[in-house]
Structure formats: structure tokens, C-alpha cells
Amino acid sequence: MSFFTGIMLNSTAKHIFHCCLLICVILLFEYISGVFNWDVENQINPWELYGYLGTTILYSLRLLTLLSLPQIIFNFLGLTLYNAFPDKVVLQGSPFIAPFICIRIVTRGDYPQLVKTNVKRNLDKCLEEGLENFQIEVVSDKPINIMSHRRIRELVVPSNYRTKSGALFKARALQYCLENSVNELADHDWIVHLDEETLLTGNSVRGILNFVLDGKHQFGQGLITYANEDVVNWITTLADSFRVADDMGKLRFQFYMFHKPLFSMKGSFVVTQMGAERQVSFDNGMDGSVAEDCFFAMKAYSQGYTFNFIEGEMWEKSPFTLWDFVQQRKRWLQGILLVVHSKAIPFKKKIMLAISCYSWVTLPLSTSNIILAGLCPINCPRLMDMTCAFIGAISIYMYVFGVIKSFSLYRFGLARYIICICGALATIPFNLIIENIAVIWGIFGKKHKFYVVSKELRPPVITV
């Protein structure tokens, strides 16, 4: 439940309220940036003030900001064109006639108790929602010794298993499941890909059922939120509110409007049709092993498969430590860079991803505009100033929206709720620092590594 569920408004009214708030934020940023100031008397000549080299550098840095414009536009359209506060997902058909669904959880096996607990919770949720034709499959590098149940299957990837292309990490485990000697699914069956910490909700189960019953698209993805139940690390959780808005904005728009992963997709809450997944495969070498989800999505796109957004949400936890947070971002950057530079993906299919990726890679340079705008002001075309203000407004509002979408007013109360929104805004400088560190480390660090963040809280050891 979000903030608006604490107000007696219907779904449409909540969405209109959110859109009005977004427009107000945009207008405020345009005003603060001086876009509405038509005074031209105090304009400076940067070419005389900073010289040709200095001025060229300043304008180049300002232009780098525009690299993020495509994804900002997608986020704006996704957050405004489609209801951002949809009602409870309504099942569009009977679970009894739904095709077989395999809920596949991939883990290294480092946190067996976490896996066992979440498998039990997800099993209970599926049964509670009336799901009949399904199985939960745990794929691990180490034995988990999961409970014996007719709806649960445990697969341990042999240590000597090698893919044809040399795929590693999670991609290797996922490809092992597709081997003829291992796979038990038919081409018309469906797979729901989850991480070991991902929890199903009633809405997500019904959303998945609606997606597979519709059957028009081979791949789908839905929303993941990070502020459910106990919050382990408030800083990383509030920083991840941006990701919630990104799912509801950019992700929704690209799938609802184009049915294509123009900016890629994430690796959890992914639903795939077995036959299509096998054709695309996860056997994509080292370049497809660091961000296997991104590589898979772009490869599927290049092969002509279509995608859609799935209603409902699933729950995950943000990284528990700042170290894990940095490592997570670094791996994402490195993995996406490998995809962008891979010759296996046609360039025309990854143009939008490449622009988005390089807006991330050049973040340390574009971030310098925050300081240089005050120290070394330059005159820019009004349209450019308006665009930069628009980018800044959407970027900051996404943190606010992420909190509104993730946190419950009933659970926290109004005072704590407002503190959460302020806290999300306060994490923006922290997030910028973290992202800059991740970018610099990612560019100069070893690329083909797969850091796994901690997923389980270990009780403190008390010594006497």
C-alpha cells in the first residue's frame, strides 16, 4: 500500500494527483533554472571569458547531460500515460486452464536457509492464489537440501558442467536447465525467473497468470519494490526508490508501447516461454555472463521476439551494505558495457541501450556541471536550458515517486512517511557519489567478474 491508499481517492484520482505533482516539480525546476527569465542584458561572452578551449570543454560537458534524455522521456511518458496506481490485479481467466508454470530460482547456494524460507513462502502464495499447474525449481551450485514436495524440484549444477561458449556464473546455471538431459518442460510451458530473495505477491501471481493466458508475447517483466517488511539498510533502500520509478516509467513504456526491450530488462520477475528461451539461450560466452539478463533481452529482441509488462509487484531487499551497493552498480555497468560492445547484438537493436549506457559511463563528467554551472556560467540556448531542467526535475521526482509507490502511510504514519520522502531526496548526493565510484571502478576494473551481494542477515556472534 502506498501513500495514496491512505487517502479516499480512486485509482484515476490518485494518478491525476501524481501527474499534477510531477508537472509542478517540472515547472519549479524550469523557474529555478532561469528558463522564464527573458533578461538578455546580463549575458556573458564565454569565449572571451574562458578562451576557446575552456569554453569548448564547458559546452561539451553540458551536452553530455543530454545523453540521458531518451530514458528520461520514456520515464516521463510511462509515469503519466499509464495509471501509476492501478487497482488490485483481477484474474482474466481460470487458473485451471493456465499452461504449466515453472518458477525457477537460481542461487549459488551460499544462503540455504534464505532459499528454503522463501521457497516455502512462494509455494504458499501460489497455492493461496489458486495456482494449480505449477512447480518451483531451485537451481544451485551447491546442494540446498530443500524440503521434499511434489511441487518442488532441486537441481544442482555439476561442477564439471561447461557450456559450448564458456558462459559462466548465473548464465551457466540457467543454460544447464535448458539441456535436453535436464529440462522437463515443453516448449509451450512458461518459466518465471526469480532471484533467491524474491518474494511473490498475490498481485504478481495473478498478473503472471493473465500474461500467460493472453499468450501474445514470449517474454514479460513486472515491478519490483524494495521497502517491504523489515528495512535492513535505509540508505540503500531509499536510494533504490529510483529503481521503482524506473520500472513504472521506462520499463512500462517500452513494453506497453513498443513491446521491445529498447533499454533492456532486469533479471528477476521475468516470465519467458520455454521454446523462446531455448532458442535465445543463455550460452552467450563471457560477454553474456556478467549481465546475462541484459544480453538475453537484447538477443531476444534481435531475433524478433516480443515483450510485455506484467501487472503486479514482487518484493526484494536492497543491498544490506554500502560496499555491496557499490559492487552491485559496478557489475551492472560492466555487464551492460560488454553487451553494448558485443558484436553478437546488431547495433541498430542496441542504440537506445548504448545511449543510456554512455550517459552512465560519462556520469563523472556530466556531474561536474553541478559545480561548473556556478563557478563557470555559460550562455546556452533556451531550449537546452529547458531540456536540462526537465532532466533534473524528472530525475529527482523519481525518488519521490519511488517512496510514494513503495511505502505505506498506514504502516509508517504521516510524520515518518514525510521523513522517508525527505530521506530519499537526501540520498541523491550519496547516490551520485556511489554511482560515480562505480563508474570509475567499472571502467578501469576487471570486466568479467560477478560479485554477489549478501542476501541473508546473519545473527551476531556473542562471546562470553
C-alpha positions as CSV (number, residue, x, y, z in Angstrom):
1,M,0.0,0.0,0.0
2,S,1.3,3.4,-0.9
3,F,0.6,7.0,0.4
4,F,-2.5,7.4,-1.8
5,T,-4.1,4.3,-0.4
6,G,-4.4,6.3,2.8
7,I,-6.5,8.9,1.0
8,M,-10.0,8.1,-0.1
9,L,-9.3,8.5,-3.8
10,N,-10.0,6.1,-6.6
11,S,-7.2,4.8,-8.8
12,T,-7.7,7.5,-11.5
13,A,-7.8,10.3,-9.0
14,K,-4.5,9.1,-7.4
15,H,-2.9,9.1,-10.8
16,I,-4.1,12.6,-11.7
17,F,-2.8,13.8,-8.3
18,H,0.6,12.3,-9.1
19,C,0.7,13.8,-12.6
20,C,-0.1,17.3,-11.2
21,L,2.6,16.9,-8.6
22,L,5.1,15.9,-11.4
23,I,4.1,18.9,-13.5
24,C,4.6,21.2,-10.6
25,V,8.1,19.8,-10.0
26,I,9.0,20.3,-13.6
27,L,7.7,23.9,-13.6
28,L,9.6,24.6,-10.4
29,F,12.8,23.4,-11.9
30,E,12.3,25.4,-15.1
31,Y,11.7,28.5,-12.9
32,I,14.8,28.0,-10.7
33,S,17.0,27.3,-13.7
34,G,16.0,30.8,-15.1
35,V,14.3,29.5,-18.2
36,F,11.5,32.0,-17.7
37,N,13.9,34.9,-17.3
38,W,13.9,36.8,-20.6
39,D,16.6,39.4,-19.5
40,V,19.4,39.3,-22.1
41,E,21.4,42.3,-20.8
42,N,23.5,40.3,-18.3
43,Q,24.5,37.6,-20.7
44,I,28.3,36.9,-20.8
45,N,30.6,36.0,-23.6
46,P,32.2,32.7,-22.5
47,W,34.6,32.7,-25.5
48,E,36.3,35.9,-24.2
49,L,36.0,34.9,-20.5
50,Y,37.3,31.3,-20.6
51,G,39.0,31.1,-24.0
52,Y,38.2,28.7,-26.8
53,L,39.5,25.6,-25.2
54,G,37.8,26.3,-21.8
55,T,34.5,27.2,-23.5
56,T,34.6,24.2,-25.7
57,I,35.0,21.9,-22.7
58,L,32.2,23.6,-20.8
59,Y,29.8,23.3,-23.7
60,S,30.8,19.7,-24.2
61,L,30.2,18.8,-20.6
62,R,26.8,20.5,-20.8
63,L,25.9,18.5,-23.9
64,L,26.8,15.2,-22.2
65,T,23.8,15.8,-19.9
66,L,21.5,15.2,-22.9
67,L,22.6,11.6,-23.3
68,S,20.1,10.7,-20.5
69,L,17.2,12.5,-22.4
70,P,15.8,9.4,-24.2
71,Q,15.4,7.4,-21.0
72,I,14.1,10.5,-19.1
73,I,11.4,10.9,-21.8
74,F,10.5,7.2,-21.5
75,N,10.2,7.6,-17.7
76,F,8.0,10.7,-18.1
77,L,5.7,9.0,-20.6
78,G,5.5,5.8,-18.6
79,L,4.6,7.6,-15.4
80,T,2.0,9.8,-17.0
81,L,0.3,7.9,-19.8
82,Y,-0.4,4.7,-17.8
83,N,-2.1,4.6,-14.4
84,A,0.7,4.7,-11.8
85,F,-1.6,3.4,-9.1
86,P,-3.5,0.6,-10.7
87,D,-6.2,-1.3,-8.7
88,K,-5.8,-4.8,-7.5
89,V,-5.0,-7.2,-10.4
90,V,-8.1,-9.0,-11.5
91,L,-7.7,-12.5,-12.9
92,Q,-8.8,-12.6,-16.5
93,G,-9.2,-16.4,-16.7
94,S,-9.3,-19.6,-14.7
95,P,-6.0,-20.9,-13.2
96,F,-7.3,-24.4,-14.1
97,I,-6.8,-23.7,-17.8
98,A,-3.5,-21.9,-17.5
99,P,-0.4,-23.6,-19.1
100,F,2.2,-25.1,-16.9
101,I,4.4,-22.6,-15.0
102,C,7.9,-23.3,-13.7
103,I,9.0,-20.8,-11.0
104,R,12.8,-21.0,-11.4
105,I,15.1,-19.7,-8.6
106,V,18.8,-19.6,-9.3
107,T,21.3,-19.4,-6.4
108,R,24.9,-20.2,-5.7
109,G,23.7,-22.0,-2.6
110,D,25.5,-19.7,-0.1
111,Y,22.3,-18.9,1.8
112,P,20.4,-22.2,2.1
113,Q,18.1,-21.1,4.9
114,L,17.1,-18.0,3.0
115,V,16.2,-20.1,-0.1
116,K,14.2,-22.6,2.0
117,T,12.3,-19.9,3.7
118,N,11.4,-18.0,0.5
119,V,10.5,-21.2,-1.4
120,K,8.1,-22.1,1.3
121,R,6.6,-18.6,1.3
122,N,6.3,-18.6,-2.5
123,L,4.8,-22.0,-2.6
124,D,2.1,-21.0,0.0
125,K,1.4,-17.8,-2.0
126,C,0.9,-19.8,-5.2
127,L,-1.5,-22.2,-3.5
128,E,-3.3,-19.4,-1.8
129,E,-4.0,-17.7,-5.2
130,G,-5.3,-21.0,-6.6
131,L,-2.4,-21.7,-8.9
132,E,-2.7,-25.4,-10.0
133,N,-0.4,-26.3,-12.8
134,F,3.0,-25.2,-11.5
135,Q,6.3,-26.2,-10.0
136,I,9.0,-24.4,-8.1
137,E,12.5,-25.3,-9.3
138,V,15.6,-24.4,-7.3
139,V,18.9,-24.3,-9.4
140,S,22.0,-24.2,-7.2
141,D,25.8,-24.6,-7.5
142,K,25.7,-26.3,-4.0
143,P,23.1,-28.7,-2.6
144,I,20.3,-26.9,-0.7
145,N,18.5,-30.0,0.6
146,I,15.2,-28.3,0.0
147,M,12.1,-29.9,1.6
148,S,10.6,-32.8,-0.3
149,H,7.4,-31.8,-2.0
150,R,5.7,-32.8,-5.3
151,R,5.7,-29.2,-6.5
152,I,9.4,-28.5,-5.7
153,R,12.4,-29.7,-7.7
154,E,16.0,-29.1,-6.8
155,L,18.8,-29.1,-9.4
156,V,22.5,-28.9,-8.6
157,V,24.7,-27.8,-11.4
158,P,27.6,-30.3,-11.7
159,S,31.0,-28.6,-11.0
160,N,32.3,-30.1,-14.3
161,Y,29.5,-28.7,-16.4
162,R,30.7,-26.4,-19.3
163,T,28.6,-24.6,-21.9
164,K,29.6,-24.6,-25.5
165,S,30.5,-20.9,-25.4
166,G,32.1,-20.9,-22.0
167,A,29.3,-19.0,-20.3
168,L,29.8,-18.5,-16.5
169,F,28.0,-17.5,-13.3
170,K,24.3,-17.3,-13.4
171,A,24.2,-17.7,-17.2
172,R,25.9,-21.1,-16.8
173,A,23.3,-22.3,-14.3
174,L,20.4,-21.0,-16.5
175,Q,21.8,-22.8,-19.5
176,Y,22.2,-26.0,-17.6
177,C,18.4,-26.0,-17.1
178,L,17.9,-25.9,-20.9
179,E,20.0,-29.0,-21.6
180,N,17.9,-31.9,-23.0
181,S,19.0,-34.3,-20.3
182,V,17.9,-31.8,-17.6
183,N,14.9,-30.0,-19.0
184,E,11.4,-31.4,-18.3
185,L,9.4,-28.6,-19.8
186,A,7.6,-28.4,-23.1
187,D,8.0,-25.5,-25.5
188,H,4.6,-24.1,-24.7
189,D,5.3,-24.1,-20.9
190,W,6.3,-20.9,-19.1
191,I,9.2,-20.0,-16.7
192,V,9.1,-17.3,-14.0
193,H,12.7,-16.3,-13.2
194,L,13.3,-15.2,-9.6
195,D,16.4,-14.3,-7.6
196,E,16.8,-16.2,-4.3
197,E,15.5,-13.3,-2.2
198,T,12.5,-12.5,-4.5
199,L,9.0,-13.0,-3.0
200,L,5.8,-13.4,-4.9
201,T,2.7,-11.4,-4.0
202,G,-0.9,-12.1,-4.9
203,N,-1.0,-9.4,-7.5
204,S,2.1,-10.7,-9.2
205,V,0.7,-14.3,-9.3
206,R,-2.5,-13.0,-10.9
207,G,-0.5,-10.8,-13.3
208,I,1.6,-13.7,-14.4
209,L,-1.5,-15.8,-15.0
210,N,-3.1,-13.1,-17.1
211,F,0.2,-12.8,-19.1
212,V,0.5,-16.5,-19.9
213,L,-3.3,-16.9,-20.6
214,D,-3.0,-14.0,-23.0
215,G,-0.1,-15.7,-24.7
216,K,0.6,-12.8,-27.2
217,H,4.2,-12.2,-26.2
218,Q,7.0,-14.6,-25.4
219,F,8.6,-12.5,-22.7
220,G,7.4,-10.3,-19.9
221,Q,8.6,-8.4,-16.8
222,G,7.0,-6.6,-13.9
223,L,7.6,-4.2,-11.0
224,I,9.9,-5.0,-8.0
225,T,9.7,-2.9,-4.8
226,Y,12.3,-2.9,-2.0
227,A,10.7,-1.4,1.1
228,N,8.5,-4.2,2.2
229,E,8.5,-5.9,5.7
230,D,11.8,-5.1,7.6
231,V,14.0,-2.5,6.0
232,V,17.6,-3.6,6.6
233,N,19.5,-0.6,5.3
234,W,17.6,2.7,5.0
235,I,20.1,4.4,2.8
236,T,20.3,1.8,0.1
237,T,16.5,1.2,0.3
238,L,15.7,4.9,-0.2
239,A,18.3,5.1,-3.0
240,D,16.6,2.2,-4.7
241,S,13.3,4.1,-4.8
242,F,14.6,5.4,-8.1
243,R,14.6,1.9,-9.5
244,V,10.9,1.5,-8.6
245,A,10.1,4.6,-10.6
246,D,12.2,3.4,-13.4
247,D,10.2,0.2,-13.6
248,M,6.9,2.1,-13.6
249,G,8.2,4.6,-16.1
250,K,10.8,3.5,-18.7
251,L,10.2,-0.2,-18.4
252,R,6.4,0.0,-18.6
253,F,6.5,2.4,-21.6
254,Q,8.9,0.4,-23.7
255,F,6.9,-2.8,-23.2
256,Y,3.4,-1.3,-23.4
257,M,4.1,0.9,-26.3
258,F,6.7,-0.9,-28.4
259,H,6.8,-4.4,-26.9
260,K,10.6,-4.3,-27.2
261,P,13.4,-4.1,-24.6
262,L,14.8,-0.9,-26.0
263,F,16.6,-0.2,-22.7
264,S,17.0,-3.9,-21.8
265,M,15.3,-5.6,-18.8
266,K,16.2,-6.9,-15.3
267,G,16.9,-10.5,-14.3
268,S,14.2,-11.1,-11.8
269,F,10.4,-11.1,-12.2
270,V,11.0,-12.2,-15.8
271,V,8.5,-14.6,-17.4
272,T,9.6,-16.5,-20.5
273,Q,8.0,-19.1,-22.8
274,M,10.2,-22.2,-22.7
275,G,10.5,-22.6,-26.5
276,A,11.5,-19.0,-27.0
277,E,14.0,-19.1,-24.1
278,R,15.7,-22.2,-25.5
279,Q,16.0,-20.5,-28.9
280,V,17.6,-17.4,-27.4
281,S,19.6,-19.4,-24.8
282,F,22.0,-18.1,-22.1
283,D,25.0,-19.7,-23.7
284,N,26.5,-16.4,-24.8
285,G,30.1,-16.6,-23.8
286,M,31.9,-14.3,-21.3
287,D,30.3,-11.1,-22.7
288,G,26.9,-12.5,-21.9
289,S,27.8,-13.7,-18.4
290,V,28.1,-10.6,-16.3
291,A,24.8,-9.0,-17.2
292,E,23.1,-12.2,-18.5
293,D,19.7,-10.6,-18.3
294,C,20.6,-7.6,-20.5
295,F,22.4,-9.8,-23.1
296,F,19.4,-12.2,-23.2
297,A,16.9,-9.4,-23.7
298,M,18.8,-7.8,-26.5
299,K,19.5,-11.1,-28.2
300,A,15.7,-12.0,-28.0
301,Y,14.9,-8.5,-29.4
302,S,17.3,-9.0,-32.3
303,Q,15.6,-12.4,-33.0
304,G,12.2,-10.8,-33.3
305,Y,10.6,-11.9,-30.0
306,T,8.1,-9.5,-28.3
307,F,7.8,-8.4,-24.7
308,N,5.1,-7.0,-22.4
309,F,4.8,-5.5,-19.0
310,I,3.2,-7.8,-16.3
311,E,0.8,-6.3,-13.7
312,G,1.5,-6.7,-10.0
313,E,4.7,-6.4,-8.0
314,M,7.3,-8.6,-6.3
315,W,9.3,-7.9,-3.2
316,E,13.1,-7.8,-2.9
317,K,15.6,-6.3,-0.5
318,S,18.1,-3.6,-1.3
319,P,21.8,-4.3,-0.6
320,F,22.5,-4.6,3.1
321,T,25.8,-2.7,3.0
322,L,27.2,0.3,1.1
323,W,30.0,-1.9,-0.1
324,D,27.5,-4.3,-1.7
325,F,25.6,-1.4,-3.2
326,V,28.8,-0.1,-5.0
327,Q,29.7,-3.6,-6.1
328,Q,26.2,-4.2,-7.5
329,R,26.2,-1.0,-9.5
330,K,29.8,-1.7,-10.8
331,R,28.8,-5.1,-12.1
332,W,25.7,-3.8,-13.8
333,L,27.8,-1.1,-15.6
334,Q,30.4,-3.5,-16.6
335,G,27.9,-6.1,-17.8
336,I,25.9,-3.6,-19.9
337,L,29.1,-2.2,-21.4
338,L,30.0,-5.8,-22.5
339,V,26.6,-6.1,-24.1
340,V,26.8,-2.7,-25.9
341,H,30.3,-3.6,-27.3
342,S,29.3,-7.2,-28.2
343,K,29.3,-8.0,-32.0
344,A,26.7,-10.6,-31.4
345,I,24.0,-7.9,-31.0
346,P,23.2,-5.8,-34.1
347,F,24.0,-2.2,-33.4
348,K,20.5,-0.9,-34.6
349,K,19.0,-3.1,-31.9
350,K,21.0,-1.6,-29.1
351,I,21.1,2.1,-30.0
352,M,18.9,3.2,-27.1
353,L,20.8,0.9,-24.7
354,A,24.1,2.3,-25.8
355,I,23.0,5.9,-25.3
356,S,21.7,5.0,-21.9
357,C,24.9,3.2,-21.0
358,Y,27.1,6.0,-22.1
359,S,25.1,8.5,-20.2
360,W,26.1,6.3,-17.2
361,V,29.7,6.0,-18.2
362,T,30.1,9.8,-18.6
363,L,28.3,10.5,-15.3
364,P,31.5,11.8,-13.6
365,L,31.8,14.3,-16.4
366,S,28.2,15.4,-16.6
367,T,28.0,15.5,-12.7
368,S,30.8,18.2,-12.9
369,N,28.1,20.6,-14.3
370,I,26.6,20.9,-10.9
371,I,29.8,22.7,-9.7
372,L,30.8,24.3,-13.0
373,A,27.4,25.9,-13.6
374,G,28.1,28.1,-10.5
375,L,31.8,28.6,-11.0
376,C,31.9,29.0,-14.8
377,P,28.5,30.0,-16.1
378,I,27.9,29.9,-19.8
379,N,25.0,31.0,-22.1
380,C,23.1,28.2,-23.6
381,P,20.2,28.2,-26.0
382,R,16.9,28.4,-24.1
383,L,15.8,25.1,-25.4
384,M,18.9,23.4,-24.0
385,D,18.3,25.0,-20.6
386,M,14.7,23.9,-20.6
387,T,15.8,20.3,-21.5
388,C,18.4,20.2,-18.8
389,A,15.9,21.4,-16.2
390,F,13.4,18.8,-17.4
391,I,16.0,16.1,-17.0
392,G,16.8,17.2,-13.5
393,A,13.2,17.5,-12.5
394,I,12.2,14.0,-13.7
395,S,15.3,12.5,-12.1
396,I,14.6,14.0,-8.7
397,Y,10.8,13.3,-8.8
398,M,11.6,9.6,-9.5
399,Y,13.0,9.4,-5.9
400,V,9.8,10.9,-4.6
401,F,7.5,8.7,-6.6
402,G,9.5,5.6,-5.7
403,V,8.8,6.3,-2.0
404,I,5.2,7.1,-2.6
405,K,4.8,3.8,-4.5
406,S,6.8,1.7,-2.1
407,F,6.0,2.8,1.5
408,S,2.7,2.6,3.3
409,L,1.1,5.5,5.1
410,Y,-0.7,3.2,7.4
411,R,2.5,1.4,8.3
412,F,4.7,4.4,9.0
413,G,2.3,7.3,9.8
414,L,2.3,10.7,8.2
415,A,5.3,12.1,10.1
416,R,7.6,9.1,9.3
417,Y,6.2,9.0,5.8
418,I,7.3,12.6,5.1
419,I,10.7,11.8,6.6
420,C,11.0,8.9,4.2
421,I,10.4,11.2,1.2
422,C,12.9,13.7,2.6
423,G,15.3,10.9,3.2
424,A,15.0,9.7,-0.4
425,L,15.8,13.2,-1.6
426,A,18.7,13.3,0.9
427,T,20.2,10.1,-0.6
428,I,20.6,11.8,-4.0
429,P,24.1,13.2,-3.3
430,F,25.0,9.8,-1.8
431,N,23.7,8.0,-4.8
432,L,25.6,10.3,-7.2
433,I,28.9,9.6,-5.3
434,I,28.2,5.9,-5.3
435,E,27.4,5.9,-9.0
436,N,30.5,7.9,-9.8
437,I,32.7,5.5,-7.8
438,A,31.0,2.5,-9.5
439,V,31.6,4.1,-13.0
440,I,35.3,4.8,-12.4
441,W,35.9,1.4,-10.8
442,G,33.9,-0.3,-13.5
443,I,35.7,1.3,-16.4
444,F,39.2,0.6,-15.1
445,G,38.5,-2.6,-13.2
446,K,38.4,-6.2,-14.5
447,K,35.2,-6.7,-16.5
448,H,34.4,-10.4,-16.4
449,K,33.7,-10.7,-12.7
450,F,30.4,-11.4,-11.0
451,Y,30.0,-10.1,-7.4
452,V,27.1,-11.5,-5.5
453,V,25.7,-9.2,-2.8
454,S,24.9,-10.5,0.7
455,K,21.3,-11.8,0.7
456,E,20.9,-13.0,4.3
457,L,21.3,-11.3,7.7
458,R,23.5,-13.3,9.9
459,P,22.8,-13.1,13.7
460,P,25.7,-11.5,15.6
461,V,28.0,-13.9,17.4
462,I,28.1,-13.3,21.2
463,T,31.2,-14.4,23.0
464,V,31.5,-14.7,26.8
